[in-house]
Amino acid sequence: MMRESTNGPQAGEESPGGALSGPDLRPRFSTEDLFRAGRSEVCIDHNGMTYILRITRQNKLILNK
C-alpha cells in the first residue's frame, strides 16, 4: 500500500490518520488507515452519491461512481 512521505514533519503537519499536513493544511489520510483489515475498497458519500475507492492489483487507486 502507499505510504505517507517520510521526509519528516513539514509546516502544519501533525500525526497520521486525517491530520493536517503541508503548508496549505490539507487533511492527509494513509491508505493503511482507509483500507483497514486487508480491504481493497471503501465507500465515499458525496452530495447524495456513493463513490467507491479501490486499490487495483497493480497497487493503484481508482475512484468510481
N, C-alpha and C positions, 0 to 999 in steps of 0.2 A: 504494500500500500504506500501511498505518497506520504511524505513526512514534511513537517514544517521546517523552515530554514534553521540551520544550526549555527548561524554566524553570530550568535549572541543577541542580547536584547537591543532593540532599537528604540528611538524616542516613542514613548507612549505604550510600549509593549509590556504586557503582563503575562500571567501564566496561561498555558494552553486550555482548550475547551471553551471557545467562544470569547476569549479575551481580546481586548483591543490591541492592535498591532500596527506598527509603521507610523510614519509621520502624519498620515491623514486619519488615523484611528479607526480604520475599518475593522469590524469583527473578523476573527480568523478561527476556523474550525479545522481540526485534523481529520483525515478520513478514518483514522483509528477510532476517534470519538463518534463520528457519524455512523460508521458501519460496524457496530459492536457485535460480538458473538458470531463472527465469521459471515455475517450477511453481506450480500453483494448489491442490495437495493434498499433505498429509503424513499419514502413519500414526502413531498413538499407541497403544502397547500398554499396557493397564492391567488387572491381575487376570485375565490369560489371555484378554482380549478385545482386539480391534483396533478402534480408532476412527479415523475419517477427518476431519481438519480441513481445510476447504475455503474458498477465497476465491470469493465469488459474482461475477457480472457487475456487481453494484451495489457491489462492493468491501466486502462484509460477510463476517464469519466465521460458518461453520456447522459444528457438530460432529455427526457421525452415527455410529451403531454399525455 
